Amino acid sequence: MDFASINWLAVLACVIVNVILGSIWYHPAVFYKPWLATMGKTWEDRPRGPMVTLYAFTLIAGIVETVSLGFVLNTMHVAGAAGGAAAGFMIWLGFVATT
């Protein structure tokens, strides 16, 4: 693996967007309460206390996801927005839509 081929500025931007979107997605006013309900829990059952460990794991997972995707896109020799969109569609089709 050639870590020099990874665009680290893009990795940083994607991780920041990942954290921001996750914060919005799991905000109590958006989808946190319905997510708890699907797990059979109530608002009172939610985790309490410092969430530093959860946020650290989320941040690490975002970095691993983004670097992995960078390696995949470099292997596919993807360049430009159109190439990225086509690669994103094929990855979605092959790994997400099929499940």
Secondary structure, DSSP 8 states (H G I E B T S, - for coil): --GGGS-HHHHHHHHHHHHHHHHHHTSIIIIIHHHHHHTT--GGGS--S--HHHHHHHHHHHHHHHHHHHHHHHHTT--HHHHHHHHHHHHIIIIITT-
